[in-house]
Amino acid sequence: MTNKKKVLGVDPLSWIKQTKEDLNDDDFLEKKEYKKTATPLPKYETYEVKLTLRLNDDHLDYLTKLEREIMKNRSPKNKKERITKNSILRAMIESFKEVDFKKDEISDELELKKRLIKQIKNDPIKPF
């Protein structure tokens, strides 16, 4: 019997990295430890969903001016992270989650806007 040389070598798939299912517990621990010491991800990479939002020129101008004003009017101690249009929109969404308004029979976007404004104006802002 002659030894035939394998054309593809010992393990032709050795270049493929292991998947999570293939890793044992020790490998998971090593990965967790690595993540603790690794450089943290930029904030924008921590969000899962990318959303396309249609705006008119006035909306975009407002966001741009607000972004610039916020960035310009900060002291060095408050420059922890960059404030972007996305940051502003996420903050607005988070803020509106706290606004309780009448949600029934809203016929269009204008009606929604009116109700939100009415509730915000009627609800006094509590100091921090």
Backbone as JSON, one array per atom type, in Angstrom:
{
  "sequence": "MTNKKKVLGVDPLSWIKQTKEDLNDDDFLEKKEYKKTATPLPKYETYEVKLTLRLNDDHLDYLTKLEREIMKNRSPKNKKERITKNSILRAMIESFKEVDFKKDEISDELELKKRLIKQIKNDPIKPF",
  "N": [[0.84, -1.17, 0.0], [0.63, 2.13, -0.88], [1.47, 5.35, 0.34], [-0.63, 7.93, -0.24], [-0.34, 11.3, -1.09], [-2.18, 13.87, 0.38], [-4.15, 16.05, -1.41], [-5.3, 18.47, -0.57], [-4.12, 18.95, 1.88], [-3.7, 18.59, 5.48], [-5.9, 19.71, 7.04], [-8.2, 21.13, 5.3], [-9.93, 23.17, 5.93], [-8.89, 24.75, 7.91], [-8.38, 27.46, 7.97], [-10.73, 28.73, 8.54], [-12.43, 30.57, 10.99], [-13.55, 29.79, 14.34], [-17.0, 29.43, 15.18], [-19.47, 30.89, 17.42], [-20.94, 28.78, 18.5], [-19.14, 26.71, 18.35], [-17.18, 27.32, 20.17], [-15.69, 26.64, 23.34], [-16.35, 26.84, 26.94], [-14.08, 28.02, 28.15], [-12.99, 29.49, 26.05], [-15.01, 31.41, 25.74], [-14.79, 32.79, 28.16], [-12.25, 33.91, 27.85], [-12.76, 35.62, 25.69], [-14.6, 37.4, 26.89], [-12.98, 38.56, 28.87], [-11.15, 39.81, 27.21], [-12.79, 41.68, 25.97], [-13.32, 43.35, 28.12], [-10.91, 44.64, 28.55], [-10.41, 45.79, 26.13], [-10.55, 48.62, 23.88], [-13.31, 50.76, 24.29], [-16.32, 50.67, 22.29], [-17.26, 53.15, 19.85], [-19.97, 55.37, 20.59], [-22.03, 55.48, 18.64], [-21.84, 53.0, 17.45], [-23.02, 51.3, 19.2], [-25.68, 51.18, 18.86], [-28.35, 49.36, 17.38], [-30.16, 49.61, 15.25], [-30.5, 51.13, 12.13], [-31.92, 54.0, 10.81], [-33.74, 55.58, 8.28], [-34.67, 58.86, 7.84], [-37.01, 61.1, 6.71], [-36.75, 64.48, 6.08], [-37.63, 67.97, 5.9], [-36.12, 70.97, 4.49], [-36.2, 72.97, 6.47], [-36.33, 71.49, 8.86], [-33.84, 70.16, 8.83], [-32.12, 72.38, 8.82], [-32.73, 73.47, 11.32], [-31.86, 71.37, 13.04], [-29.12, 71.36, 12.4], [-28.32, 73.95, 13.21], [-28.94, 73.81, 15.93], [-27.26, 71.72, 16.75], [-24.71, 72.89, 16.25], [-24.87, 75.09, 17.99], [-25.06, 73.86, 20.51], [-22.61, 72.46, 20.58], [-20.82, 74.61, 20.43], [-21.31, 76.12, 22.72], [-20.17, 74.94, 25.03], [-18.27, 74.16, 27.92], [-14.84, 73.15, 28.42], [-14.89, 70.98, 30.26], [-17.3, 69.78, 29.76], [-17.12, 68.47, 27.37], [-17.35, 65.7, 26.77], [-18.38, 63.92, 24.88], [-19.11, 64.0, 21.38], [-21.79, 65.95, 20.19], [-24.27, 65.22, 18.0], [-26.51, 65.5, 15.16], [-27.91, 63.14, 15.18], [-27.62, 62.46, 17.88], [-29.15, 64.46, 19.06], [-31.71, 63.89, 18.01], [-32.11, 61.3, 19.1], [-32.14, 61.99, 21.82], [-34.39, 63.61, 21.88], [-36.39, 61.71, 21.27], [-36.13, 59.99, 23.49], [-36.85, 61.83, 25.47], [-39.5, 62.44, 24.76], [-40.69, 60.05, 25.35], [-41.31, 60.3, 27.94], [-43.35, 62.1, 28.02], [-46.69, 62.41, 28.65], [-49.52, 62.2, 26.83], [-52.71, 62.73, 25.24], [-53.58, 60.12, 23.24], [-55.5, 59.15, 21.52], [-57.57, 59.22, 18.57], [-55.93, 60.72, 16.76], [-55.54, 62.41, 13.92], [-53.66, 63.24, 12.0], [-50.22, 64.28, 11.3], [-49.95, 66.95, 12.04], [-51.92, 67.26, 14.02], [-50.86, 65.53, 15.96], [-48.5, 66.92, 16.56], [-49.61, 69.3, 17.66], [-50.83, 68.31, 19.98], [-48.65, 67.3, 21.39], [-47.14, 69.65, 21.82], [-48.97, 71.14, 23.33], [-49.17, 69.53, 25.65], [-46.52, 69.59, 26.57], [-46.17, 72.31, 27.12], [-48.05, 72.63, 29.15], [-47.1, 71.0, 31.11], [-45.07, 71.53, 33.7], [-41.55, 72.04, 33.75], [-39.42, 70.19, 35.71], [-36.8, 71.08, 37.92], [-33.41, 69.86, 37.77]],
  "CA": [[0.0, 0.0, 0.0], [1.43, 3.35, -0.95], [0.88, 6.54, 0.98], [-0.98, 8.98, -1.18], [-0.3, 12.63, -0.52], [-3.47, 14.53, 0.3], [-4.06, 17.24, -2.26], [-5.69, 19.67, 0.17], [-3.41, 19.05, 3.14], [-4.27, 17.93, 6.65], [-7.23, 20.24, 7.33], [-8.41, 22.18, 4.3], [-10.78, 24.24, 6.46], [-8.24, 25.3, 9.1], [-8.37, 28.92, 7.9], [-12.03, 29.24, 8.98], [-12.49, 30.82, 12.43], [-14.62, 29.11, 15.05], [-18.22, 30.19, 15.46], [-19.8, 30.9, 18.84], [-21.4, 27.46, 18.91], [-17.99, 25.82, 18.42], [-16.27, 27.71, 21.24], [-15.99, 26.07, 24.64], [-16.51, 27.84, 27.99], [-12.82, 28.73, 28.36], [-12.86, 30.48, 24.99], [-15.92, 32.5, 26.02], [-14.21, 33.58, 29.24], [-11.16, 34.68, 27.28], [-13.36, 36.69, 24.89], [-15.16, 38.39, 27.81], [-11.86, 39.27, 29.46], [-10.59, 40.67, 26.18], [-13.69, 42.8, 25.76], [-13.21, 44.27, 29.25], [-9.69, 45.43, 28.44], [-10.34, 46.4, 24.81], [-11.05, 49.97, 23.76], [-14.77, 50.72, 24.12], [-16.87, 51.03, 20.98], [-17.87, 54.48, 19.77], [-21.38, 55.3, 20.99], [-22.92, 55.2, 17.51], [-21.78, 51.58, 17.12], [-23.76, 50.53, 20.2], [-27.08, 51.13, 18.44], [-28.56, 48.25, 16.45], [-31.04, 49.91, 14.12], [-30.23, 52.33, 11.35], [-33.22, 54.46, 10.34], [-33.75, 56.69, 7.35], [-35.7, 59.8, 8.25], [-37.22, 62.14, 5.7], [-36.93, 65.8, 6.67], [-37.57, 69.07, 4.94], [-34.96, 71.83, 4.7], [-36.32, 73.66, 7.76], [-35.97, 70.54, 9.91], [-32.4, 69.96, 8.77], [-31.49, 73.63, 9.26], [-32.9, 73.55, 12.78], [-30.96, 70.41, 13.66], [-27.74, 71.8, 12.19], [-28.08, 75.11, 14.08], [-28.97, 73.33, 17.32], [-26.02, 70.96, 16.94], [-23.6, 73.86, 16.34], [-25.03, 75.9, 19.2], [-24.72, 73.01, 21.65], [-21.17, 72.19, 20.55], [-20.1, 75.87, 20.63], [-21.56, 76.66, 24.05], [-19.79, 73.98, 26.07], [-16.95, 74.35, 28.53], [-14.0, 71.95, 28.19], [-15.27, 69.85, 31.12], [-18.52, 69.16, 29.22], [-16.87, 67.95, 26.02], [-17.12, 64.27, 26.91], [-18.66, 63.28, 23.6], [-19.62, 64.88, 20.34], [-23.24, 65.98, 20.05], [-24.59, 65.24, 16.58], [-27.94, 65.53, 14.86], [-28.45, 61.86, 15.67], [-27.7, 62.56, 19.35], [-30.29, 65.32, 19.36], [-32.95, 63.15, 17.72], [-32.27, 60.24, 20.11], [-32.52, 62.65, 23.08], [-35.79, 64.02, 21.73], [-37.22, 60.51, 21.38], [-36.11, 59.57, 24.89], [-37.62, 62.81, 26.23], [-40.93, 62.3, 24.46], [-41.2, 58.85, 26.0], [-41.76, 60.74, 29.27], [-44.49, 63.01, 27.88], [-47.97, 61.7, 28.6], [-50.51, 63.02, 26.13], [-53.88, 62.0, 24.74], [-53.14, 59.45, 22.0], [-56.61, 58.65, 20.71], [-58.14, 60.06, 17.52], [-54.96, 61.61, 16.12], [-55.84, 62.26, 12.5], [-52.5, 63.5, 11.15], [-49.0, 64.71, 11.97], [-50.2, 68.26, 12.63], [-52.66, 67.03, 15.27], [-49.88, 64.97, 16.89], [-47.63, 68.03, 16.97], [-50.38, 70.19, 18.54], [-51.03, 67.66, 21.29], [-47.37, 67.25, 22.08], [-46.8, 71.02, 22.26], [-49.9, 71.49, 24.42], [-48.8, 68.81, 26.86], [-45.21, 70.08, 27.04], [-46.37, 73.65, 27.69], [-48.83, 72.5, 30.38], [-46.36, 70.2, 32.09], [-43.91, 72.33, 34.1], [-40.27, 71.33, 33.78], [-38.88, 70.1, 37.06], [-35.34, 71.27, 37.91], [-32.61, 68.65, 38.02]],
  "C": [[0.89, 1.24, 0.0], [0.69, 4.49, -0.26], [0.62, 7.6, -0.08], [-0.94, 10.33, -0.46], [-1.67, 13.28, -0.7], [-3.3, 15.84, -0.46], [-4.33, 18.51, -1.46], [-4.98, 19.82, 1.5], [-4.16, 18.37, 4.26], [-5.7, 18.4, 6.93], [-7.5, 21.39, 6.38], [-9.25, 23.36, 4.81], [-10.17, 24.93, 7.68], [-8.23, 26.83, 9.11], [-9.68, 29.54, 8.38], [-12.03, 29.38, 10.49], [-13.67, 30.09, 13.04], [-15.83, 30.02, 15.2], [-18.51, 30.1, 16.95], [-20.22, 29.51, 19.33], [-20.22, 26.5, 19.12], [-17.07, 26.13, 19.6], [-16.67, 27.03, 22.55], [-16.04, 27.19, 25.68], [-15.24, 28.65, 28.22], [-12.63, 29.81, 27.31], [-13.78, 31.67, 25.23], [-15.37, 33.39, 27.12], [-13.09, 34.47, 28.71], [-11.71, 35.85, 26.47], [-13.91, 37.78, 25.8], [-14.04, 39.21, 28.44], [-11.25, 40.23, 28.46], [-11.47, 41.9, 25.98], [-13.59, 43.82, 26.89], [-11.99, 45.18, 29.1], [-9.59, 46.16, 27.11], [-10.89, 47.83, 24.85], [-12.56, 49.93, 23.55], [-15.19, 51.18, 22.73], [-17.33, 52.48, 20.99], [-19.38, 54.35, 20.02], [-22.29, 54.92, 19.82], [-22.91, 53.72, 17.13], [-22.53, 50.7, 18.13], [-25.25, 50.44, 19.86], [-27.25, 50.1, 17.34], [-29.27, 48.64, 15.17], [-30.62, 51.2, 13.43], [-31.54, 52.73, 10.69], [-33.03, 55.62, 9.38], [-34.93, 57.58, 7.71], [-35.81, 60.89, 7.19], [-37.54, 63.46, 6.4], [-37.01, 66.84, 5.57], [-36.38, 69.96, 5.3], [-35.01, 72.56, 6.05], [-35.92, 72.75, 8.92], [-34.45, 70.37, 9.97], [-31.65, 71.2, 9.23], [-31.57, 73.78, 10.77], [-31.93, 72.61, 13.49], [-29.5, 70.84, 13.56], [-27.41, 72.97, 13.12], [-28.04, 74.69, 15.55], [-27.69, 72.56, 17.66], [-24.83, 71.91, 17.12], [-23.67, 74.67, 17.63], [-24.64, 75.1, 20.45], [-23.21, 72.79, 21.72], [-20.36, 73.45, 20.89], [-20.18, 76.35, 22.08], [-21.26, 75.67, 25.17], [-18.42, 74.34, 26.62], [-16.14, 73.08, 28.3], [-14.4, 70.75, 29.05], [-16.51, 69.12, 30.6], [-18.34, 68.64, 27.81], [-16.52, 66.46, 26.09], [-17.34, 63.54, 25.6], [-19.24, 64.31, 22.64], [-21.15, 64.8, 20.3], [-23.54, 66.16, 18.56], [-26.1, 65.38, 16.4], [-28.6, 64.25, 15.35], [-28.59, 61.88, 17.18], [-28.93, 63.36, 19.75], [-31.6, 64.57, 19.13], [-33.18, 62.02, 18.73], [-32.72, 60.83, 21.44], [-33.98, 63.1, 23.03], [-36.73, 62.82, 21.89], [-37.29, 60.04, 22.83], [-36.94, 60.52, 25.75], [-39.12, 62.65, 26.01], [-41.52, 61.02, 25.03], [-41.78, 59.19, 27.37], [-43.0, 61.63, 29.21], [-45.77, 62.18, 27.72], [-49.0, 62.62, 27.96], [-51.62, 62.11, 25.61], [-53.56, 61.43, 23.35], [-54.27, 58.95, 21.12], [-57.06, 59.7, 19.7], [-57.17, 61.11, 16.98], [-55.08, 61.39, 14.62], [-54.63, 62.44, 11.59], [-51.32, 64.01, 11.97], [-49.19, 66.07, 12.66], [-50.93, 68.13, 13.97], [-51.73, 66.46, 16.35], [-48.98, 66.06, 17.44], [-48.35, 68.95, 17.96], [-50.53, 69.59, 19.94], [-49.72, 67.59, 22.09], [-46.99, 68.63, 22.64], [-47.68, 71.42, 23.43], [-49.49, 70.81, 25.73], [-47.48, 69.32, 27.43], [-45.36, 71.44, 27.7], [-47.13, 73.58, 29.01], [-48.08, 71.77, 31.48], [-45.09, 70.96, 32.5], [-42.64, 71.45, 34.17], [-39.73, 71.37, 35.2], [-37.36, 70.29, 37.01], [-34.61, 69.98, 38.27], [-32.14, 68.58, 39.43]]
}
